[in-house]
Amino acid sequence: MARRVLFRQSSGAAASSSGAGSSSKAQEEDDHKQREVELLYLAHQGLVSHVDALLSEGVVLVNFADFDGRTALHIAACEGHLDVVRLLVSKGADVNARDRWGSTPLDDAEHYQNGDVCKQLIEYGGKLCHKTPLQILDSLSISEYEVNPAELNYLDKTVTKRGYKVATWRGIEVFVKCFKALNYGEKEIMTFRCELSLIQKLRHPNIVQFLGAVTKSNPVMIIFEFLPQGDLYQFLKQKGALKSSKAIDFSLDIARGLNFMHEHRPEAIIHRDLKPKNILRDNSGHLKVADLGLSKVLKFAAQTISEDGPPPLKGSSCRYMAPEVFKDNAYGKTVDVFAFGLIVQEMIEGVQPMWGMDNDKVPRAYADENKRPPFKASLRHYPGDLKKLIEECWDKDPKKRPTFTHIIDRLESIKAKQRKTIWRVATLWSQ
């Protein structure tokens, strides 16, 4: 009788023949055996409180392994249950336990593309036993997107974004994002893998277009469309405060790009590092959301993320950090809405949020003192209910912030009313 598979297979088993071995009938299980199987089942389901309660009884060992040598940590890693992974490790789970195929929990998390779990296991000291870094890159390669690095002719052009170069490729200019060319560790590999897997999914006029990648040689690279007009930060630095009509047009560009990410199916995507430096301008004057290096995938729309400490945001990124992120609370898609509200106000006021305050002090002012940038421009620069919309976007309560679908509707309405007002004024002047 073939062995019954209750959970996702090991990353090693997935590549082996399906009929490998059979098991004899187990004797009648006593209560202890049932509890051990229950641990694996609860890890599979992601029921973190139940796993905690079961382990707290002291009957089941956290490193109990089934017939195939698979522990609860292997199973939680396969299913992408980050909270269960953290609990098991805190209870003493072996992060590098190997199953009968030699797979570690990190091998399994990588195989099933659970990026958050991979990053966490790496921080715990998890190792990839099945694959070397370059083998992982090979597994990520998609033939139609693979670029021969010999085809890239680098140009001596100044690029405002660090880590980017400009090159010509097949007759067009492109941005090339280069990753470290030294020895790749698991962290570098997973950073590259996560960004590559995300950017391939996103095709939208207001998101920087992915063109290809170099994954089979060192250094690895991602190739994007070339946007020579620079980023929104440089544009605002040169122009200062924008006219409300231009600010609304720009706001719609940003909102449409983010709405596509947030409503992406089957998995929503949070940007997490939205700021003017990560928004680029194309030749037609429209904006495109860029730099998904810190983005997170949500397996379902209402999911929130919990982390041990805020994401590694530095410099100007701190000025756009939502209070819940700073306070290490669970957060979701509305962190992008918070940053968006600040950017809209910045375009009209002409100065960075909380100008005059040190970058690292701004998040605390948002979270602990409920401070927000002051509205100094006259109300005529905030047509319709634009000021109210901004205030809703940066509300301290994430649940009260609007979705980007709602934001787009509001901005379209404001824009339409503004056009009517301009038309009426022009008509009066012509009479």
C-alpha positions in Angstrom: 0.0 0.0 0.0 1.4 3.4 -1.0 2.3 5.7 1.8 -0.3 8.4 2.2 0.9 12.0 1.8 -0.8 14.4 4.2 1.2 17.5 3.6 3.3 19.2 0.9 6.2 17.0 -0.1 9.8 17.7 0.7 11.7 19.8 -1.9 13.9 16.7 -2.3 10.9 14.4 -2.7 9.3 16.6 -5.3 12.2 15.9 -7.6 12.3 12.2 -7.0 10.1 9.4 -8.2 6.7 9.3 -6.7 6.7 5.6 -5.8 9.8 5.7 -3.6 9.2 3.1 -0.9 6.2 1.9 1.0 5.4 1.7 4.7 4.0 -1.2 6.7 0.8 -0.7 8.6 1.4 1.2 11.9 0.3 -0.5 15.1 -2.5 1.0 17.0 -1.4 4.4 18.0 -1.3 5.4 21.6 -2.2 8.9 22.8 1.4 10.0 22.6 1.7 9.1 18.9 -1.6 10.8 18.2 -0.2 14.0 19.8 2.9 13.8 17.6 0.9 13.5 14.5 -1.4 16.4 15.7 1.7 18.6 16.0 2.5 18.1 12.3 -1.2 18.7 11.4 -1.4 21.9 13.4 1.8 23.2 11.8 0.4 22.3 8.4 -2.8 24.3 9.2 -0.9 27.3 10.5 -2.7 27.2 13.9 0.0 28.9 15.9 -1.9 29.1 19.2 -2.8 25.4 19.1 0.9 24.5 18.3 2.0 26.6 21.3 -0.6 25.0 23.6 0.4 21.4 22.5 4.1 22.0 23.0 3.5 23.7 26.3 2.0 20.4 27.6 5.5 18.9 27.4 4.4 15.6 25.9 5.5 16.2 22.3 9.1 17.1 21.4 9.4 20.1 19.1 11.8 18.2 16.9 9.6 15.1 16.5 10.0 13.8 12.9 7.7 11.6 10.9 8.5 8.5 8.9 10.2 10.7 6.3 12.2 12.6 8.9 10.1 15.7 8.4 9.6 18.0 11.4 6.9 20.5 12.2 9.3 23.2 11.0 9.7 21.5 7.6 5.9 21.5 7.2 5.4 25.1 8.4 8.2 26.2 6.0 6.5 24.4 3.1 3.2 26.1 3.8 4.6 29.5 4.4 3.3 29.9 8.0 5.7 32.5 9.3 4.2 32.8 12.8 4.4 29.0 13.3 8.0 29.0 12.1 8.9 31.7 14.6 7.2 29.8 17.4 8.8 26.5 16.6 12.3 28.0 16.5 11.6 29.8 19.8 10.7 26.4 21.3 14.1 25.0 20.2 13.3 23.6 16.7 16.4 22.6 14.7 16.5 25.1 11.8 18.8 22.8 9.9 17.0 19.4 10.5 17.2 17.2 7.4 14.5 14.9 6.2 15.1 11.6 4.4 15.8 13.4 1.1 18.3 15.7 2.8 16.1 18.8 2.7 16.2 21.5 5.4 13.3 23.7 6.2 15.0 26.5 4.2 15.2 24.1 1.2 11.5 23.6 1.4 10.6 27.2 1.9 12.7 28.1 -1.1 11.2 25.4 -3.2 7.6 26.6 -2.5 8.6 30.2 -2.9 7.8 31.4 0.6 10.0 34.4 0.6 9.2 35.7 4.1 9.9 32.3 5.7 13.1 32.1 3.7 14.4 35.4 5.1 13.4 34.5 8.6 15.1 31.1 8.5 18.2 32.6 7.1 18.3 35.0 10.1 18.0 32.0 12.4 21.0 30.4 10.7 19.1 28.2 8.2 21.2 26.6 5.4 20.4 25.4 1.9 21.7 21.9 1.7 20.3 20.9 -1.7 21.4 23.8 -3.8 24.3 26.2 -4.1 23.4 29.8 -4.7 24.1 29.6 -8.4 21.8 26.5 -8.6 19.0 28.6 -7.1 19.6 31.3 -9.6 19.4 28.7 -12.4 16.0 27.5 -11.0 14.8 31.1 -11.2 15.8 31.6 -14.8 13.0 32.0 -17.3 14.4 31.5 -20.8 12.4 34.3 -22.5 13.7 36.8 -19.9 17.3 35.6 -19.6 19.7 38.3 -20.8 23.3 37.6 -22.0 25.4 40.1 -20.1 27.6 40.4 -23.2 24.7 42.2 -24.9 24.8 45.0 -22.3 26.9 48.0 -23.4 27.3 50.3 -20.4 27.1 54.1 -20.9 28.8 56.8 -18.9 25.6 58.4 -17.6 24.8 59.8 -14.2 22.0 57.8 -12.4 20.4 59.2 -9.3 19.4 55.8 -8.0 22.2 54.0 -6.2 23.1 50.5 -7.6 21.7 51.3 -11.0 23.6 51.7 -14.3 22.5 52.7 -17.8 23.3 50.5 -20.7 22.2 49.9 -24.3 20.6 46.5 -25.0 19.2 45.4 -28.3 19.0 48.9 -29.6 17.4 50.6 -26.6 18.7 52.2 -23.4 17.9 50.4 -20.2 18.3 50.6 -16.5 20.4 47.8 -15.0 20.1 47.0 -11.3 23.3 45.1 -10.3 23.5 43.0 -7.2 26.8 42.4 -5.3 29.3 40.5 -7.4 31.1 39.0 -4.4 30.3 35.6 -2.9 26.5 35.2 -2.7 25.1 34.2 0.7 21.6 33.1 1.3 20.4 36.6 2.1 21.7 38.1 -1.1 20.2 35.2 -3.1 16.8 35.6 -1.4 16.8 39.4 -1.9 17.4 38.9 -5.6 14.9 36.0 -5.9 12.1 37.9 -4.1 12.5 41.1 -6.2 12.7 39.1 -9.5 9.7 37.0 -8.7 7.7 40.1 -7.8 8.6 42.3 -10.8 7.8 39.6 -13.3 4.2 39.6 -12.1 3.6 43.3 -12.5 2.8 44.7 -15.9 1.1 48.1 -15.6 1.6 51.6 -17.2 2.4 53.1 -13.8 4.9 50.5 -12.7 8.4 50.4 -14.1 8.6 47.7 -16.7 10.7 44.6 -16.2 12.6 43.6 -19.4 14.9 40.8 -18.4 17.4 39.4 -16.0 20.9 38.0 -15.8 20.8 34.9 -13.5 23.3 32.5 -15.0 26.5 34.5 -14.3 28.0 36.7 -11.7 27.0 39.4 -10.9 23.2 38.8 -11.2 21.2 41.7 -12.6 17.6 42.9 -13.3 17.0 45.0 -16.4 14.3 47.7 -16.5 13.0 50.2 -19.0 15.1 53.4 -19.0 13.4 56.4 -17.6 15.7 59.4 -18.3 13.6 62.0 -16.6 14.7 61.0 -13.1 12.7 60.5 -10.0 10.0 62.6 -8.3 12.4 63.6 -5.6 14.7 65.4 -8.0 11.7 66.9 -9.9 10.2 68.4 -6.7 13.7 69.6 -5.7 13.9 71.6 -8.9 10.3 72.7 -9.2 9.2 73.2 -5.6 5.5 73.3 -4.9 3.4 72.0 -7.9 0.2 73.4 -9.2 -2.8 71.4 -7.8 -3.7 70.1 -11.3 -0.2 68.7 -11.8 -0.2 67.2 -8.3 -3.5 65.5 -8.9 -2.3 64.0 -12.2 0.8 62.7 -10.5 -1.2 61.4 -7.6 -3.5 59.5 -10.0 -0.4 57.9 -11.6 1.0 56.7 -8.3 -2.4 55.5 -7.0 -3.1 53.5 -10.2 0.3 51.7 -9.9 -0.2 50.9 -6.3 -3.9 49.9 -6.8 -2.6 47.3 -9.3 -0.2 46.0 -6.8 -2.7 45.9 -3.9 -5.4 44.3 -6.0 -3.1 41.8 -7.7 -4.4 38.3 -7.8 -3.9 35.7 -6.5 -1.5 37.6 -4.2 -1.6 41.3 -3.2 1.7 43.1 -3.0 2.7 45.9 -0.6 5.4 48.3 -1.7 6.6 49.2 1.9 9.1 51.8 0.8 7.0 54.3 -1.1 8.7 57.7 -1.4 9.5 60.2 -4.1 13.0 58.7 -4.8 11.2 55.4 -5.7 8.8 57.0 -8.2 10.2 57.7 -11.6 9.1 59.9 -14.5 8.8 58.8 -18.1 9.2 60.9 -21.3 5.5 61.7 -21.4 5.6 63.2 -17.9 3.8 60.3 -16.2 5.0 58.6 -13.0 5.9 55.0 -12.5 6.3 53.2 -9.2 9.8 51.6 -8.9 12.1 49.7 -6.6 10.3 46.7 -5.1 13.3 45.5 -3.1 11.4 45.7 0.2 8.0 44.7 -1.1 5.9 42.0 0.6 3.5 39.5 -0.9 0.2 38.9 0.9 -1.4 35.5 0.3 -4.8 37.0 0.8 -6.1 40.6 0.7 -6.9 41.1 4.4 -3.6 39.5 5.6 -1.4 41.5 7.9 2.4 41.1 8.4 4.1 40.8 11.8 7.8 41.2 12.1 10.5 41.3 14.8 11.3 45.0 14.4 10.5 47.4 11.7 11.8 46.8 8.1 15.3 48.2 7.4 14.2 51.7 6.3 16.9 54.4 6.5 17.3 58.0 5.5 14.4 59.7 3.8 12.4 56.4 3.9 11.7 57.1 7.6 9.7 60.2 6.7 7.1 58.0 5.0 6.9 55.2 7.7 3.4 54.4 9.0 3.0 54.4 12.8 2.1 50.7 13.0 5.4 49.8 11.2 7.5 51.9 13.6 5.7 50.4 16.6 6.3 46.8 15.4 2.5 46.2 15.1 1.0 44.0 12.5 0.5 45.9 9.3 -1.0 45.6 5.8 -1.6 47.4 2.6 -2.5 50.7 4.2 1.1 51.4 5.0 1.4 52.4 1.3 -1.7 54.6 1.7 -0.1 56.4 4.6 3.0 57.2 2.6 0.9 58.2 -0.4 -0.9 60.8 1.6 2.4 62.3 2.7 3.7 62.4 -0.9 0.5 64.1 -2.2 0.8 66.8 0.5 4.6 67.2 -0.3 3.9 67.9 -3.9 1.5 70.7 -3.0 3.6 72.2 -0.1 6.9 71.8 -1.9 8.8 70.5 1.1 9.5 67.0 2.5 7.2 65.7 5.3 8.2 67.1 8.7 10.8 69.3 7.1 13.4 70.5 9.7 13.2 67.3 11.8 15.9 64.7 11.6 14.9 61.6 9.5 15.1 59.1 12.4 12.9 61.3 14.7 10.0 61.6 12.2 8.5 58.1 12.7 8.3 58.6 16.5 6.6 61.9 16.0 3.9 60.2 13.8 3.4 57.2 16.1 3.8 58.6 19.6 2.8 62.3 19.2 0.3 61.8 16.3 2.0 64.7 14.5 1.6 65.3 10.8 3.1 67.8 8.3 1.4 71.2 8.6 -0.8 72.5 5.8 0.8 75.9 5.0 -0.4 76.4 1.4 -3.7 78.2 1.0 -6.9 76.1 0.6 -7.2 77.0 -3.1 -4.2 74.7 -3.6 -6.3 71.9 -2.2 -9.3 71.8 -4.5 -12.5 69.9 -3.5 -11.9 67.6 -0.6 -8.3 66.9 -1.4 -7.1 68.1 2.0 -9.6 65.8 3.7 -8.5 62.9 1.5 -4.9 63.4 2.5 -5.9 63.5 6.2 -7.8 60.2 5.8 -4.7 58.6 4.1 -2.4 59.4 7.0 -5.0 58.5 9.7 -3.3 56.9 12.7 -5.9 54.0 12.6 -5.0 51.9 9.5 -8.6 50.7 9.3 -9.8 54.2 8.6 -7.5 54.8 5.6 -9.1 54.5 2.2 -8.2 51.9 -0.4 -6.5 53.0 -3.6 -9.6 52.1 -5.5 -11.5 54.6 -3.4 -8.6 57.1 -3.6 -8.7 57.0 -7.5 -12.4 57.6 -7.5 -12.0 60.6 -5.2 -9.1 62.1 -7.2 -11.0 61.6 -10.5 -14.0 63.5 -9.0 -11.7 66.3 -7.8 -10.1 66.5 -11.2 -13.4 66.6 -13.0 -14.7 69.4 -10.8 -11.5 71.4 -11.2 -11.8 71.2 -15.0 -15.3 72.5 -14.8 -14.2 75.4 -12.7 -11.4 76.3 -15.1 -13.8 76.1 -18.0 -16.2 78.4 -16.3 -13.5 81.0 -15.5 -12.2 80.8 -19.1 -15.7 81.4 -20.4 -16.3 84.4 -18.2 -13.0 85.9 -19.3 -13.9 85.5 -23.0 -17.2 87.3 -22.6 
